[in-house]
Amino acid sequence: MKIFDISLTIHPDMVTWPGDPPVALERVSKMEDGANANVSRLTAGVHTGTHVDAPVHFVPGRGGVDSIPLEALVGPCQVVELPDSVNVINAAVVQTCGLAPAVKRILFKTRNSAYWKQPDLPFQTEFVAVDESGAIELAARGIQLVGIDYLSIAPYKNSRPAHQALLKASIVILEGCNLSEVPAGYYRLICLPLKLKDSDGAPARVILLDE
């Protein structure tokens, strides 16, 4: 069995969404200074790195990340690799990209994945994302979870329509996946976001098992 860790490593210099809280990770107790143990403090936004969006992120009154059923976060998954020529994942792309009929969890691997091989690259605004028509098509297919290989499932500066279409349909959104080393195909997904009460999102450790 091969294990792919598709989680981004959280550190102070990592790329984050413009305007989100920056990452601060600091050692506040040090054994070399006489402390009993090393203890660190982490400060970051809940949409840092590889993370899950909860319904309340874009749908007021809906549940937080702690309400997401584990059954949606663990199970068979298809990684769909799209050509570099695809700029937006619309309904036509969803219909023709080769989704297996019974698939319920999808990760889209796009040209975004090349960004993660350039650790010093600043935030990219022209990333490939799902538009509203693509989100509606995914909902019509009964998808439980959809992931993307950049920091938002929706296009830059047009985030609300796709997010709302997915979250109103109770589709889990997984963002910030590093699929650069993952071939297209079928895997078992294990996605475990932090269990933050009523939060609109949470960082997650996400792996794919090639069984």
N, C-alpha and C positions, 0 to 999 in steps of 0.2 A: 504494500500500500504506500502510495506517495502522498505526502501532505504539502499543500501549497498554503503558505501564510500570506494572505492578500491584505493584511493590515499595514497601514503606514506606521512607522515608528514616531512616537510623539516626542518632540524636543523643541527647545526655544527658537530654533532657526527655521522650523518647518513653515511651508506655505500655508496660509490660512485665508479664509474668506475676507475680502476687504470690509473693514469695520467691525469684525468679530474680535473678541478679546484675544490678545496675543498669549502665547504659551510661556509660562514661567515655571521652571522646575529647579528648585534650589535646596541644598542641604542645610537644614536649620539646626540640626544637632550632629556633632562630629566626634567620633571616638578619638581622633588625634588631638582634639581640644579637651578631652577628659569626659565626654559624654558616655553614658552606659551603652549606647547603640547609635548607629547612624540613622537619622530620620530626615526625610525630605518632604517638601511641600510642593504641591502642584496647583497651579492656577491656569485655567483654560476655559474656553467656551464649550458648550455641550455639543457643538457641531464641528469639533476639531478632528482633523485626520479622518480615518475610517469611522463612520458613524451612522446611526439610524435616525431617521426622522419619525417622530410620533405624529398622530393625527392632529393634535392641538397645535402643532407648528404652523399650520395654515388654516385650520378649521376650528374656530373658537368653540369652546364647550365640549370638544371631543377629548378622548383619553390621552394620557401621557405615555411615555415610553414604558413605564412599568405595567401598562395595561395590554401591551402587545403579546399575543399568545405565542408561547414557545413553539407550537406546532408550525407556525409560519416561518420561524427563524432557523429551523433544522429540518433537513430533508433533501431529496433529490433536486438537482439544480442543473441548468444548462448554461454554459458559457457560449455566447454567440459573438463571433468575431465579425465586425463590419469592415468593409473596404475603407481605405483612407479618403476616398472620394465622398463618403457620407458626411454631410455637415450637420444634419439634424435628423433625429429619429422620429419620423412622422408615421402616420397610419400606414402609408404605402411601404415604408421600410419594415415595419413590424409584420406586415402581411407577407412579405417576400424574403425575409431574412433566414428562413429555415427553422422556425420554432417547432419543436416536437409537439404534436397535438395535445399530449397529456401533461406537458410541462407546467409547473405552478410557480417555479422560482427561476428567474432569468438574471444573468449578469451580462451586460453589454460591454464587450471589449472593443474599443475604438482607437483611433489614432491618439486619443488622450493618454493611453498607456505609456507612450514614449516619454511623456513628461516626467514620469517617476524615475526614469534613468538619468535625469539631469537634476541632481539634488539642489543646485543653486539657482534653478529657474524661478523667476518671480511668478506671481499669480497670472494665469492666462485667461483672458476674457473670451477667446474664440474657441472654447472647448465644445466638443460634440455633446448634445443633450437631447432629451425627449421633449417634444413640443406637446401642445394640448391634444392634437389629433392622435398622436402616438399614445398618450396616456389613456385616452378614451378607448382606443383599440385594445390596449392591454387589459383594461378593466372589463371589456366585453368578453375577453378570453378567460376570465376567471383567475387571473394571475394573483398569487398571494404575496410575492416579493419581487421587486425589481431593483437591480443595482447598476451603478455606472462607475466608470473609472476616472472620474474627477469629482470636485467638491460639491457639485449640485446636479440633481437629476434634470433640472430645467435650465433653459438658456439664460445666460447672463442678462440681467436687467429685465427679464420677463419670467420671473420665477413663479408667480402665483397660479396661473391657469393649469399648468401641468401638475404642480404639487397638489392643488385642490382636487383635480380629477382623480388622482391616484389615492390620496388620503381619504376622500369621501367614500371611495370604494373599498376602504380598509386594506389597501395594498401597502405593505411595508416598503419603505424607501431606504435603500442602503447606498450611501455615497462615499466617495473617496477610496474605492477599491484599487489596489495595485495589481492589475492583471498582466503586467508586462512579461511575466515568465509563465503564464498559464495558457496552454493550447486550448483552442475551441473544443468543446465536447461536454460530456456528462460527468457530474461529480456529486458528492454528498456535501452539502453546505452546512456549516456550523457557525452561526452568527450569534454572539452573546454580548449585547449592549449592557452597559452598567445599569443596574436597576435603580434609577433615580426617580423618586416619587413625583408624579405629575409633570415631569420635565418634557419639553418639546423635542428633545433629542438626547442622545448619549453616545459617547465613543464606544467602539465595539472591537473585540478581538474576533477576527473572522478567518476561518480556514476552509479550504476545499480538500476533500479526501478523494483521491483517485483510486477507487476500489476495484 
